[in-house]
Amino acid sequence: MKKKMVSVDGNTAASLGSYNYIEVAGIYPITPSSPMAENVDVYASQNRKNFFGSVVKVSEMQSEAGAAGAVHGVLQAGGLAATYTASQGLLLMLPNIYKWVGEFLPAVLHVSARSLATRSLSIFGDHQDIYAARQTGVAMICSNSVQDIADLTNVAHLLAIDASYPVLHFFDGFRTSHEIQNVEMLDDGEWKKVLPMDKVEAFRQRALNPHTHPVTRGGAENDDIYFQGREAQNKKVEEVLDTAIKYFDVASKLTGRHYAPFVYYGDKNADRIIIAMGSVTETITEVIDDLSKQGEKIGLVKVHLYRPFSAKHLLDVLPKSVRTIAVLDRTKEAGSPGEPLYQDVSTVLKAAGLDVEVLGGRYGLSSKDTQPKDMKAVFDFMKADNRWSGFTVSIIDDVTHLSIPVDDNYHIKGEYTSCLFYGLGSDGTVSANKSSIKIIGDATGQYAQAYFAYDSRKAGGVTRSHLRFGNKPIHSSYYVQNADFVSCSIDSYLFKFDMLKNAKKGAKFLLNTDMDDETLLKVMPNRVKYQLASKNIKFFVINANKIAEEVGMGRHTNTILQASFFYLCPEIMPYDEANKWMKKFAEKSYSKKGQEVVEMNWKAIDAGTEGLREVKVDPAWKELSPKAEVVLTGDDYFDNYVAIIGNLDGDNLPVSKFLEYELADGTMNNDITFKEKRSIADKTPLWHKENCIQCNQCGFVCPHATIRPVLMDDEELAKAPEFARDTLDAIGPGLQGLKFRIQISTRNCVGCGLCVAECLANKNGKIALEMVDAKTQFHQQEAADYLFKHVTYKADRLPAAMLNTVKGIGFMMPYMEVSGACAGCGETPYYRLVSQLFGKDMLVANATGCSSIYSASTPLTPFCTDKEGQGIAWANSLFEDNAEFGYGMRIATDVKLRHAVEILTAAKERGVEEALALKIDEYLTNMRDRQAMRKIVPELVNLIKESKDEQVKEVLVYERDLADKSVWIIGGDGWAYDIGYGGLDHVIANEEDVNILVLDTEVYSNTGGQSSKSSQTGSIAKFTAGGKITAKKNLALIAMSYGNVYVAQIALGANPLASIKAIKEAESYPGPSLIIAYSPCATHGIKGGLSNSHRQERLAVECGYFPIFRYDPRNLAAGKPALTIDCKEPDYSKFKEFVMTETRFSQLPHITSPEAADELLTKSANYAKDRFERIKKFGL
């Protein structure tokens, strides 16, 4: 039997297996399942053949509902199909799954099981989504490990085909889907031998066919027969169970691993047993092995077939000796007497009349790390005097007291080497470690495991890579707790995270820093020194930042530190051998980006040992205090909630904290991110005042609002920190007597360099802004704290015309600051600009995606309030319903206003005090003037309270709603062009006053860069691995065709004044408005990085890639054309030159051929020209 060992993650194992059995994949991106669909798309682009000798057709749909519908159609027409999804995506498929079940269709869903959005969204794993599908009747197979996935993916497809029945194959999102393991894979030919081709043919014969099988399906039944028809399917479910057992047996024989609906592990005479499914079973097996040595009689039942749930097979594996069973569910069902698996097991045991105590417990929601100590706690709890069902483990529930006690001193000594790497999101640390673990697995023959922990942000968040390798299979499905090697790629983490708490005695610690030893030891916290000395840790440092800059890799230190790791750990393999493997993997990873990038990485690898030095650890440090030096802000919420989560200690927060701060419903407090001060930039801007022309361009382009022009009067200047008094006399109308300064929040700056790239003085040869070593500028944060938060914004002193300019905007308060977006993000400058113009009145519905993550990654939100306590009110519903969600906000606002107007109008007609009547008139006349309302409404309310007319006081219930809101619906192109387009179309077809801002990156940015209908022809993205062949959707023209919609396409870098004008016109338009904002993204692979994003916007407009214009229906009433074009006539001859500055296009000749690429890009240019010509023809 042909077998091979390969290093793969769970998603890859699923896609490798599933590809063989299908002819069509209906796909749509969603984290964490997207890689499965991406892999299938890549295999298809490589013309890989399935078991039927054909290449799989991959169809990306507009939503998961669309993907499920397409799969349904494929199946009814006799094609074999699968889809890949998770979370809300699976929920959107439920209606179709009911149909597949009822129609006996062999669909297969592979699900990286993930949390559902309830009080908040989470991209991480648990079983909430798959439990929501259990009532459909679909067969459900669970894989507990990457090895299981490699085997049971085949079982899922074989079962579906043989039984002609849909199968949902699931495994834990992230913990298993993204874990890399060495697994044994059978040769595809072995699985092909057991494929029941007779059942495939029978399925095809049953398909709808007007020539051979003209039948009708999907009819409507009445009350007389529907019930009987459903019961007629009972036999089919019995057949599904028998067929599942058949293929579990087949898999067991082929692989040598035991598979069955339920698999028992542990003592034959166990008195306590856990029943569970998913990755936690791997941890439980370790605990059983350890505790059994101490005489404990315990066991585990692993669930592999969750539906149909076989009572017989569960009872068959239970030892007769069992007295107590704990059933663990990775979900929470509010209001239920117990979670699903617990109820299933309880029902079976009750019906069998067994005298066994069954306790239900919850664990691991949203990938909550579940350690061996937690599973030992469950076994201990089963023999405790005080036991209860509905317990929780690994959290502190000090409110309802359902959590069980855990022994924090319990650890299992693993027979492997473990490593822990701390990195900065997008610095390449995770990618390097994926490479390292595959090198170790492939080159040394050791068993290897890698798991990566990170937050939802695309870039800038902390990442932790957990690596293990050894000579035996690794079952540790939890974070590394006793690391032999710890690495840190950014030295500011020394002061923020307790990285060495999980280092074992005698470990090695590698730090990337540009500090010399003397400076490092001077600033290093005593806690770190104590840990180094008390644990006898060997301490090494390297200036990887300098090396990366010298070899041209910018901020990417990953391959340098990877080389350092292998050099410091020769016990893994000789360094010379590791060097060759690293270069081999670098070529494989970066060849599509060109030989220049490959050789750059080779240089970085070779340089990874240069400058590597050991820092002497002083034994006297053992006498220092191990207590962390905590810097408090004085804000209780921040210090005792936000900072704890930010320091990676959120696991220790008790339930009571969420009630104390009134967060149980998912509410987050504003005014937070500015206090975070992560200090993650290598370089920050330095202002040279003598060369500054006070244009305010720097503040206008800053994606994070961390550089701002500031105006101070004499009193404010006197209170400023001394070095912040280095100012200029302010230039411009209304600014006389004020002092001007450009201030940088250096500890919040992320170092993108966009301000320096776009500085108008710099472009004219005078250096007003310069990127310098960030550490030399951190003292500037004190000035930013004062100038940003205690100096008044003075836009009210400016003439009205100036408020339409870049300079004027610069003096307005940004109600969005220090977001978690990527350095140089192309989206956030638009968001920040809108917040400056309308922030204190904004009511925002935000679609799921990048913009929702950088706007609300708990506990961080970039929205802030002014001195009156006013600011953006923001909420996220779902990905697919954002337009409707915002529409509802508008309707609610209007309903309350309308009722208030009715009460006020009736009071005036009825006769009230003269002063009140006049104020009501003034109110009704100025309702659309929100600035006027700020003065009128408080006066009106006071007069109403003083009135003798009791009826008019009814309006006071709407006191907070008397001023109109500026309702904004914001999201990316994945939402607007695809999954949410139906809702968006409905909203613009109505006449409600909503403002829609589409942040158009032309890809699904947040899920990793998959193609959308906004993607341009020829662009390479995930799901279009061979280049997109269809045209970009002309969303602007579609909206214009309604005639009642204000429409604009804008690009800040190309025409900032037109962008400002478009946003203000759209907001003032008394109906639906749509702004499509071109937003360069990290996924574009812009040459020179996102510091050139505004340059890209200019080039995109100049060549016709993205023309800019405004379409205002109000102009028609004035006898003018509705369309105003805000750019010169495009020069389409520059189109190809422009797109080749981005790797999403420049890869195309390497992936296809130069001829094919040229043909596709010519087509792309022609499509772009046609789009604009149609817009001009309609609007002029």
Sequence and secondary structure as in RCSB ss.txt:
>XXXX:A:sequence
MKKKMVSVDGNTAASLGSYNYIEVAGIYPITPSSPMAENVDVYASQNRKNFFGSVVKVSEMQSEAGAAGAVHGVL
QAGGLAATYTASQGLLLMLPNIYKWVGEFLPAVLHVSARSLATRSLSIFGDHQDIYAARQTGVAMICSNSVQDIA
DLTNVAHLLAIDASYPVLHFFDGFRTSHEIQNVEMLDDGEWKKVLPMDKVEAFRQRALNPHTHPVTRGGAENDDI
YFQGREAQNKKVEEVLDTAIKYFDVASKLTGRHYAPFVYYGDKNADRIIIAMGSVTETITEVIDDLSKQGEKIGL
VKVHLYRPFSAKHLLDVLPKSVRTIAVLDRTKEAGSPGEPLYQDVSTVLKAAGLDVEVLGGRYGLSSKDTQPKDM
KAVFDFMKADNRWSGFTVSIIDDVTHLSIPVDDNYHIKGEYTSCLFYGLGSDGTVSANKSSIKIIGDATGQYAQA
YFAYDSRKAGGVTRSHLRFGNKPIHSSYYVQNADFVSCSIDSYLFKFDMLKNAKKGAKFLLNTDMDDETLLKVMP
NRVKYQLASKNIKFFVINANKIAEEVGMGRHTNTILQASFFYLCPEIMPYDEANKWMKKFAEKSYSKKGQEVVEM
NWKAIDAGTEGLREVKVDPAWKELSPKAEVVLTGDDYFDNYVAIIGNLDGDNLPVSKFLEYELADGTMNNDITFK
EKRSIADKTPLWHKENCIQCNQCGFVCPHATIRPVLMDDEELAKAPEFARDTLDAIGPGLQGLKFRIQISTRNCV
GCGLCVAECLANKNGKIALEMVDAKTQFHQQEAADYLFKHVTYKADRLPAAMLNTVKGIGFMMPYMEVSGACAGC
GETPYYRLVSQLFGKDMLVANATGCSSIYSASTPLTPFCTDKEGQGIAWANSLFEDNAEFGYGMRIATDVKLRHA
VEILTAAKERGVEEALALKIDEYLTNMRDRQAMRKIVPELVNLIKESKDEQVKEVLVYERDLADKSVWIIGGDGW
AYDIGYGGLDHVIANEEDVNILVLDTEVYSNTGGQSSKSSQTGSIAKFTAGGKITAKKNLALIAMSYGNVYVAQI
ALGANPLASIKAIKEAESYPGPSLIIAYSPCATHGIKGGLSNSHRQERLAVECGYFPIFRYDPRNLAAGKPALTI
DCKEPDYSKFKEFVMTETRFSQLPHITSPEAADELLTKSANYAKDRFERIKKFGL
>XXXX:A:secstr
  EEEEEEEHHHHHHHHHHTT SEEEE   TTTHHHHHHHHHHHHTT   TTSS  EEEE SSHHHHHHHHHHHH
HTT  EEEEE HHHHHHHHHHHHHHHHTT   EEEEEE    SSS   S  SHHHHHTGGGT EEEE  SHHHHH
HHHHHHHHHHHHHT  EEEEEETTTTTS EEEEEEE HHHHHHT  HHHHHHHHHHS BTTTB    S    TTT
HHHHHHTTHHHHHHHHHHHHHHHHHHHHHHSS   SEEEEE TT SEEEEE STHHHHHHHHHHHHHTTT  EEE
EEESEEES  HHHHHHHS TT  EEEEEESS  TT SS HHHHHHHHHHHHHT   EEEEEE  GGG    HHHH
HHHHHHTTSSS  SSEE SS   SS  B    TT     SSEEEEEEEETTSSHHHHHHHHHHHHHHHH  EEEE
EEEE S SSSSEEEEEEEEESS     S  SSEEEEEES GGGGGT  GGGGEEEEEEEEEE SS HHHHHHHS 
HHHHHHHHHTT EEEEE HHHHHHHHT TT  HHHHHHHHHHH TTTS HHHHHHHHHHHHHHHHGGG HHHHHH
HHHHHHGGGTT EEE   GGGGGS  S      S HHIIIIIHHHHTT GGG  THHHHHTT TTS   SS GGG
T     SEEEEE GGG     HHHHH TTS EEEEEE HHHHHHS GGGG  EE  STT TT EEEEEE TTT  
   HHHHH HHHHTT  SEEEEEGGGTGGGHHHHHHHHHTS   GGGS GGGGGSHHHHHTS  SB S S  TT 
SSHHHHHHHHHHHGGGEEEEE SSHHHHHH BTTB  B B TTS B EEE   STTHHHHHHHHHHHHHHHHHHH
HHHHHHHHHH   HHHHHHHHHHHHTTT HHHHHHHHHHHHHHHHH S TGGGGGGGGGGGSS  EEEEEEEHII
IIIITHHHHHHHHHS    EEEEEE SEETTTTSEE TTS TT  BBTBTT   S    HHHHHHTTSS EEEEE
 TTT HHHHHHHHHHHHHSSS EEEEEE   GGG BTT GGGHHHHHHHHHHTTSS  EEE THHHHTTS SEEE
 S    GGGHHHHHTTBHHHHTHHHHS HHHHHHHHHHHHHHHHHHHHHHHHHH 
